[in-house]
Amino acid sequence: MPPPSTPAPTRRRCLQLAAGGLVPLAARTWGAPSTTVRLSHVVARDTPKGMALERFRTLTEERSQGRIRVQVYPQGQLYGDHDEMQALQLGAVDMVAPSLSKFGPIGFPEFELFDLPFLFDSLEAVRRLTRGRVGQTLLQSLQRQRLTGLGFFDNGFKHMSANRPLLEPRDFVGLRIRVQASRVIAQQMRAWGAWPVTLPFSETRRALERGVVDGTENPVSNFWTQGMQAVQSDLSLTAHGYLGYAVVTHQRFWESLPAADRRLLQGALEDALVFGNEIADAQNDKALAALHLTGAAHLNSPTAAQTRLLKNAALPVHGELAARIGHDWLRTVHNALQKTS
Ligand code: SIN
């Protein structure tokens, strides 16, 4: 029963909101939480990742009636790319959601398959991998470092930005391009004639502004929410690669929780990641529409012939990864992609 002092229409509204999963802060009467989950990530709140993790927070707090609190630290407020995994290992945070490109340098090169240029032709193709045996194998592999992988989710396809159009390999020649710490992405940039420069996400905009690097790659939502359009004149819609994430926790933290809480968190996360995947396209489309509307950057689209040139030049990158992580593993990936296409 709601407290007698609550007027009936307000009570009804609260119940309606609760049914829709949107209880306003002021209506909550939860006591102090008994468990807190500290979750760190590097992008803005209004990106696909930021919104999915906020949804995880809301669902967890509602379903546990405030007993489990999720504290989300966005925009690298707590930790950046280079130290968030270490923070997780040390127990300074409880969950992180790095891009899949950031697992290679910490001992999981198999994850770099997601960075292969032009591997996926749609987000559905990505899901054939992440929801199948390949995805399960990758999540299980994290146990090598006592990590527990809880799920994958999307941002979207990456495009190229610089102070000129980047539509075919000759446009890249001599440019310094910021990349994530992925050998595959670095090789891709070299294959196109550019110099890859590895930088944390949180330093990218400033590095572009100061001319430390000339360009970068990212989905439109990350480009727009970091205000990169103020320091890059051109966004070229190359859609040459995928950016997605894995949510990871440490076994020490995960196993310290009662089984029922693990189930609750896992359920809330699964629903939040479904939500994240549903809105990812829309968030990227919204950012693209905002760029169109404001005219803040020139938007360039490659012709089919230019895309073919990018694709052909990047082919050796696939072979180089196969040599590092095993031809069999990549064959499994290609078979999984073909089976259901
Ligand atoms: C992210 O979306 O988490 C950041 C991607 C990047 O470092 O470019």
Residues whose N, C-alpha, C, O or C-beta is under 5 A from the ligand:
A	BS01	SIN	V43 S99 Q180 F201 E217
